[in-house]
Amino acid sequence: MLQTDEVLSTIRMLHSEHLDVRAVTLALNLNDCASPSADQMCKKVHHKIMTRASRLVEICDEVGGKYGIPVTNKRIAISPASFLLSPHGHAGALKLAQTLDEVATLCRVDFVGGFTALVQKGISAGAQVLIDSLPEVLSTTKRVCSSVNAASRKAGINMDALHQLGHVIPAIANADAANKGFAAAKLVVFANIPEDNPFMAGAYMGAGEPEAAINIGVSGPGVVGSALQRRIAAAKASNRKLTLSDLAEEIKFASFRVTRVGELIGREVAERLNTSFGIVDLSLAPTPTVGDSIGEILKTLGIAKVGAPGSTAAIAMLNDAVKKGGLFASSSVGGLSGAFIPVSEDATLADAVEQGHLVLEKLEAMTSVCSVGLDMVMIPGNTPPATIAAIMADELAIGVINNKTTATRLVPVPGCVAGDKVDFGGLFGASPVMEIRNVEASGDFVHFGGRIPAPLQSLGN
Amino acid sequence: MPKHSLIFLPDDDRGMGSESYYNTVDNGTDREMQHGYVLNVMSLDRPGIVAGVSDAISELDGNIKSCSQTVLNGYFTLIMTFSLPKKWKIAELEETILKTEGLMDCQAMIRPMDSDAPRLADQAQNIFVITAFGKDRKSIVARFSAFFAEKDINIIDLYGDLTPEGEFVLISQIEVDPSHDIRNLQLDLEEMGHELGFTVKLQHNNIFVATNRIRLD
C-alpha cells in the first residue's frame, strides 16, 4: 500500500531533483515519400510530418502538465534520408534537409534526426549523396541531425567510409567556423546504431520499426545523484557502513521510478497521437546544469578526480544498475540505454578535461562499459583526417567486438588547439579542446582502406 | 511522520498487512436480507481497539465489508462498513458495541449505510493528488478545501501534519471532473499557494501509482 512518505518521496523526486522526461521522439517512416522528383518528394515529406507530428509538442505539454513533469525535448526521427536521395543528387539532399528544417520549425520540435546513412558494409548511391552533402546541410540548417552507421558486429568496420568521414567532419566544422564548428556536433558516427533511439543527434527510425512510434528518453543523472547523496548522508548520520552493493541498489530504485515516469508519459502521448508506443531508453543523459552530471555521480561514488583509476569501474556499476532498475520497470526498453558521457554537455566531465584529469584514452576506456562513445569531444581544428578516422575506428571497434553501440561525435574546432575553451551554449555546454596524442601516426593504417572484417563474435549461429 | 494510506488503488490490488488500508471483504455468505451500517470510532490510541470492534460485530453475527483506520498525533480513528442480519435502532447498536470489553473509553457513531454511496473505482481516471507544503499557519486546510468546494470538486482523502521542522504538509486526493481545465486549476492553486507561502502541486494520481507500485494495470 502506498503511504504518505512515498507520495512525498515522489514529490521530492519530481520537484526538488528536477525529474523530467528528457526526450519524447516521434519516429516516422518516410519511405513512402520517395519520388522521381525532388520537389514532389519534399512535398510528401512536408505533408507526412505535418500530418503526424503537428500536435506532438502540444500533446507532450498537456500530458506533462497533467502529471506535473516537464517534457524537456520533443523531437522527430525519420527513416534514413539516404533511402530517398539516390536519384536526386546534391541539390535534392539540400532541398530535403531544408524541408526537414522548415517542418521541424513549424512543429516546434528542437531537432529532426534521421538524415542518416547506413554504410557498415558499403556505401550506396543515396548514402554517398548524403555523406557528401553533410558540410552544406549541417552548416545551413538548424534542426537537422545526421548519423552514419559505419560499423556493425555483422559487417565489421567500413574503413573507406571512416576515411571519407575523416575528411567530411572537419569540412562540416569549417563550413560553420563562425560557430566554432558547432555543425559537426549534429553528426554522430555509429557502430551498431540502434533503430529506436530517442536521443539526438543519433535518433533515426530503423527498417524494422512500425510506421510511427513514440520513443522516450528518461530523466537525467540528477535524480540518481540525489538518491545516492541522500543514502550516503543517511548512513553517515546513523553511523552505518555502506558498500558499493548498497549504492548500486539505490541506483536501481531511482532508475525504476524514473523509468516508470517515462513510460507513463510516453504511453499517454502515443495514445493521444494515435501512434504506437515504442521504447523507453534508459540512458542517463546529462546537461550542463549543475547537479545533472554523470561526472558528479562518479564523484559521489568516491572518484575524486573523474578520469582517475576506478572511473571505468564506477561508471560500469552505474550503467549496469540503471539498466537493472529500468528493465524491471518497463518491458519496452530499447534505444541506447546506457549512461552518456558527452564531455561538453556534462560540466564535471568538462572540468575534469580542463584540470587534466580526463584524457581521450581514459574517456575511450570508459565508453567500453557505458554509452555511447566519444561524445561531444572537441579536438584541435588541424587534426589530420586520417587521425580522425583512426579515432573513430578505435571507438567503433569497441562496439563491434563487445556487441554494443558505440559512436563518436567529434568537433574539430576551427583555429583552436588543445586547451582552448569552446562554449556552444545551452544544452551543448562548454569544454576545452582535448589533446590528441600521437597525431599523424595512424595514416598508413587508415589508407589501407577496405573493411575490417566482421569479428568471430558475428558467427553466433 | 505517521504513515497514512492515501493513494487510491483499483479494486483488484489492495495492499497487504496494514490496518490502515482500504479493504473490502465479501465472503458471499450474506445472500439473505442484510442491513448495512457505517461505524466511526475515535479514541486515544492503544492496542486492542480494532480487536474490540470486530469482536463486537462478530457477536452480532455481522460481516465487515470495508474498513480504514489511521492514527494521528496519538489519536485512533476508524471508519468501517458492516452488515447485520437484523435491523437495529442506531442508539441501541452504538450502546451495544461500546459495551464490548476494551471499548469503554471510545466514542462511536453509527448510521445506516446508503447502498447508493459512490465507489471510488468508477472514477480512477479523474483522481488527482494535491500536495502543499510550507511554514505552518492558520487556515491552510480551510483555504484549500473552500477552493475545491466552490468548484464542486470532491475531496476523497486528506492528510495533513506538521514536520519536525515546523512545516505543514497537506496531501489530498481529489476527484476532478473532466470538464475542469487542469492547467487552470494548477495555476489557481499555485497562485493561492504563493499567497500563503506554500508550494502547491496538482498532479494526476497515476504518477504516484507508477513510481511506487510494482504491478501496473
Interface residues (C-beta under 8 A of the other chain):
Chain A: M1 L2 Q3 T4 D5 E6 V7 L8 T10 I11 M13 L14 H15 G65 K66 Y67 G68 I69 R257 R260 V261 E263 L264
Chain B: M1 K3 H4 S5 L6 I7 L9 R14 G15 M16 S18 S20 Y21 V129 T131 Y159 V169 I171 I182 R183 Q186 T199 K201 L202 Q203 H204 N206 I207 F208 V209 A210 T211 N212 R213 L216
